[in-house]
């Protein structure tokens, strides 16, 4: 799987988790707009290979990671959702960094 599809898949899975999580709340529209829409839009951008989409997704993933860790500590009822959110945020960061890792490895191999 290439890094672009890996990033898009991770973002779509995260958006799906947010949709399922938001539908359990009394005001699901707020959760859908605030949490599910950004990763879905970023996944579309990743599939269209927009420049800098990996960087933007990583910045958002840092926010999602922080939100997940905060909920892990603060809300025992949401620990499963928060752990999933935290893990998927790390997967998004990993997927966004893969092109840079591969470029660095290729450059090192060419220098040797």
N, C-alpha and C positions, 0 to 999 in steps of 0.2 A: 504494500500500500504506500503510495507516495505521500509526502508530508502534507500536501494540500488537502487531500481526501481525509487523512488522519485528523487534521485540525477541524475540518467541516463535520466529520462524524462526532468528534468529541463535543463540539459546540451544539450539535443537534441533540445529542443524548442529554446534555445539560439543560437545553431548552425543554426537552420532554420531561425531565425530572421537575423542573419548575412548573410546568403545566399541571402535572399530577399533584404537586404540592399546593399550588394555588387553588385548585378545585376543591380542596378540603376546607378552605377558609370561607367565612361568611361574605367576604367581598373579593371574589376571584378576579375581577377585572383589574383591580389595582396590582395584584401579584403578576398577572399575565403581562401587563404593560411594563411594569418596573423590572421584572426578573426574566420572563420568558422571551420577550421581544428582542432584547439586545443580543443574546447568543444566536437566535434564529437569523437575525439580520447579519451578524458577523459570519455565520455559516454560508449565507448566500454570497457575501463578499469573498469568502475563501474559495468557494467553488468557481467564482468568476475571476479568480487570481488577481484581485485588486492589490496594488502595491501597498505595503505597510500594514496589511490586514493582520499579520502575525503579531506585530508590535501592539496594535490596538487591542487585539484579543488578549494579549498578555497583560496589558494594563487592566482590562476588565476582569481578567482572571485573578489578579491580585486583590481586587475588591471582593470578588466572590469568595476567595479563600479567607479573607478577613471576616466576612459575614458568616461563613461556615464555622470558623473557629470561635467567633463570638457566641453563636448559637449553641455550639457544643458545650461551652461553659455555662451559659445562662439559662437555657431552656431544655430541661430533661425530656420533655414530651416530644421535642423535635430533633433529638439526637441522631436518629437514623437518617433523616433528611439532611441534617447539617453535615454528617460524616460523608454522605454521598456527594454533597455540594463541594466539600473540601477536596475530596479525592478527584472529582472531575475538574476542578479548577487547576489542580496540579497536572492533570493529563493535558489540559489545554495549554498550559505553559510549556510542557514537554513538546507537544506537537508544534507549537509556534517556534521553538528554538531548534528544531531538527535541521532546517536548511542551513543555519549558521554552524551547527556542529559538523554537518557533512562538508561544508565549504572549508572549514578549518582543517578537517582531517585530510581532504584532498590536497590542500596547500602544503601540509606537512609531508605528505607522501611525495609530492613533486619536488620538494626541497632535498629529500634524502637521496 
